[in-house]
């Protein structure tokens, strides 16, 4: 900002004043009506609820052209939002939460994506946005009273709802970032409290992404240090059956957000910016296989 | 000038749909925004409306604010100022048109991020030159020289606290001087 303007505004604010009655209660009530806050949910599902609210804020400023622009996978923004709704709906189905949109037929995410996209094509982008948000919020509300260790399944991946919802949060984050890049909007990162459990899931997935890619890390141990807000340190056995880590064979240090996005299928694994000490071949195996679970 | 850490965190929280963060932003900045709106409009009811609207805009469109480009305080103040000035001009137009044909009209086009038109910025610079030397030097160092309160104190050979109160006194005088001219 121009120094003269800053000086002028500061001068105009040199006489702070207080309204006769606090505007706070009516402000918060008005805010709720203008933009829905993150859905109330369990603490462990809040990273997801927060990304849904952020994506919705981004969608709120989308105009007609933005909705028909291709974002990823050859999908327009409207189709991308339908895709998110499709997968959220499948996860909802797996834990008995309401499934919105067209009647549930196929339960793999690509078929369900096609069904929801076909359904949404007949609706306006604004309706698609509302449908997606309604599905996400219904899922959040259902999770409010659920144990995070409740079994849940999506695309044949059997796990617990606590991990599945973190994965949904990561996918929503990655796609909101895709959409923000296309719209040339700067989207701030989630708060550290939301990044941390997401990064933890990503770290715990590494033995599985290796195995899924045909590499067995059994008997090897990774020391992972993720830097930045929400980062931390993990010492991980790389065999999926193992629970106790050994002496680390390799140390990898990387930025926490870049690491989460690597698992989310963004960024070139071969050019992943990381400091590696120890077994360099093992590090390369870990990093190149890391995006194995990232689909559309 | 980049935004401080607090602004970034509150922005992240508001983008993530955290209502409590909006409440915190209101608690921290509402008296400044209301004070500014009141100074420009001289109408408590209008100033309340503008204040409320400014915070609602931040909640509804949080991505319009970019912490890399400035503080939240300055961003909210810019919106409040624009709305307050729009209100005053609309009132002027109403009065003038009630009296008869308009003799002159101020340039209505305003650049998106511009707070002051060229002639208004010039008036602010003039008002700075009219300040007593001790106050003028402090303001010039802080705003045009980019110095901190401490550096201003060092250069003027006074304690930091004195530098700070000189700058605040200068800001107050400037606001009064500019308000007198508007009458």
Interface residues (C-beta under 8 A of the other chain):
Chain A: X1 X2 X3 X4 X5 X6 X7 X8 X9 X10 X11 X12 X13 X14 X15 X16 X17 X18 X19 X20 X23 X24 X26 X27 X28 X30 X31 X32 X34 X35 X36 X37 X38 X49 X50 X51 X52 X53 X54 X56 X57 X58 X60 X61 X180 X185 X186 X187 X188 X189 X190 X191 X194
Chain B: X1 X8 X9 X11 X12 X13 X15 X16 X17 X18 X19 X22 X23 X26 X27 X30 X31 X32 X33 X34 X35 X36 X38 X39 X40 X44 X47 X48 X51 X52 X55 X56 X59 X60 X61 X62 X63 X64 X66 X67 X68 X69 X70 X73 X74 X77 X78 X81 X113 X114 X115 X116 X120 X121 X124 X125 X128 X139 X143 X144 X146 X168 X171 X172 X174 X175 X178
